[in-house]
């Protein structure tokens, strides 16, 4: 059992341009969703378990923005963008580095 009742969820987003990213951030900021990582056309946002679905719906409603994956670990999502995190053979099934 987890100790915290409020669990974090990280959302991987692909943006076509900066204007779309800023427009999307203006829509999701009232929900308490914050950007934690941004490199190139990928960004990772932090939400909680209760506002995650609403945030994903708002993110997908912006032209040029597409949500790719949601995870409880930012490390896993960074690995998918090719910038740090777990290397490709270890991305699936929660495997750890050896």
ZAZA-929845 format. One record per residue (C-alpha): residue number from 0; x, y, z; residue in one letter. Coordinates in steps of 0.001 Angstrom, whole numbers, plus 500000, padded with zeros to 6 digits. Each point is the difference from the previous one (the first is absolute). Layout:
PT   pos        u        v        w   code
PT   NUM        X        Y        Z      A
...
//
This chain:
PT   pos        u        v        w   code
PT     0   500000   500000   500000      X
PT     1   501297   503424   499085      X
PT     2   500438   502512   502794      X
PT     3   498629   502992   498093      X
PT     4   496330   500156   499117      X
PT     5   500760   502416   497164      X
PT     6   502059   498259   497330      X
PT     7   501994   501784   497315      X
PT     8   499481   499325   496314      X
PT     9   502341   501177   497278      X
PT    10   498600   500672   496529      X
PT    11   502205   499897   496891      X
PT    12   498905   502558   497396      X
PT    13   501178   500599   496442      X
PT    14   499656   503602   498752      X
PT    15   500383   501215   496440      X
PT    16   500906   503583   500943      X
PT    17   500542   502297   502970      X
PT    18   496716   501898   499530      X
PT    19   498007   496780   500341      X
PT    20   501954   499123   503145      X
PT    21   499300   503374   501620      X
PT    22   496322   499855   499047      X
PT    23   499695   496550   501517      X
PT    24   501784   501069   503197      X
PT    25   497556   502888   500427      X
PT    26   497105   497524   499885      X
PT    27   501390   497445   502460      X
PT    28   501608   502337   502552      X
PT    29   496722   500527   501947      X
PT    30   499998   496239   500654      X
PT    31   503387   500231   501705      X
PT    32   501851   498236   497184      X
PT    33   503617   501157   499712      X
PT    34   502734   499423   497417      X
PT    35   502944   498052   501419      X
PT    36   502082   499321   496896      X
PT    37   500242   501393   496489      X
PT    38   502434   499161   497235      X
PT    39   499432   500380   496293      X
PT    40   496417   499140   499158      X
PT    41   499374   497897   503137      X
PT    42   498830   501225   503378      X
PT    43   499112   498194   503228      X
PT    44   497295   501359   502308      X
PT    45   499223   499124   503610      X
PT    46   496382   499392   501004      X
PT    47   498335   498079   502781      X
PT    48   497807   496938   499777      X
PT    49   496794   502006   500242      X
PT    50   500601   502674   497343      X
PT    51   501967   497828   497534      X
PT    52   497063   499122   497712      X
PT    53   498728   503586   499861      X
PT    54   503505   501255   499211      X
PT    55   500448   497457   497192      X
PT    56   496665   501015   498457      X
PT    57   500998   503687   500079      X
PT    58   503452   499260   498594      X
PT    59   498602   498021   497083      X
PT    60   497508   502761   499187      X
PT    61   502821   502346   498906      X
PT    62   501079   499767   496344      X
PT    63   503618   498916   499674      X
PT    64   500106   498240   503383      X
PT    65   499747   496259   500510      X
PT    66   500295   498018   503231      X
PT    67   502029   496844   499568      X
PT    68   500217   498186   503335      X
PT    69   499272   500310   503707      X
PT    70   502232   498522   502683      X
PT    71   500722   500171   503702      X
PT    72   503718   500430   499270      X
PT    73   501641   502925   498217      X
PT    74   503073   497857   499378      X
PT    75   498062   497632   497781      X
PT    76   498580   502845   497903      X
PT    77   503390   501674   499590      X
PT    78   501314   496697   498683      X
PT    79   497311   499978   497322      X
PT    80   501057   503443   498779      X
PT    81   503588   498830   499629      X
PT    82   501319   502479   502576      X
PT    83   501076   498145   503102      X
PT    84   497955   497494   501907      X
PT    85   500035   496292   499340      X
PT    86   501654   498737   496799      X
PT    87   497685   498470   497363      X
PT    88   500360   496264   500883      X
PT    89   498871   500702   503570      X
PT    90   496994   502212   499260      X
PT    91   497387   497265   500120      X
PT    92   498486   498155   502939      X
PT    93   501719   502079   502672      X
PT    94   503369   498258   499631      X
PT    95   502927   501492   501882      X
PT    96   503504   500655   498784      X
PT    97   502566   497355   500810      X
//
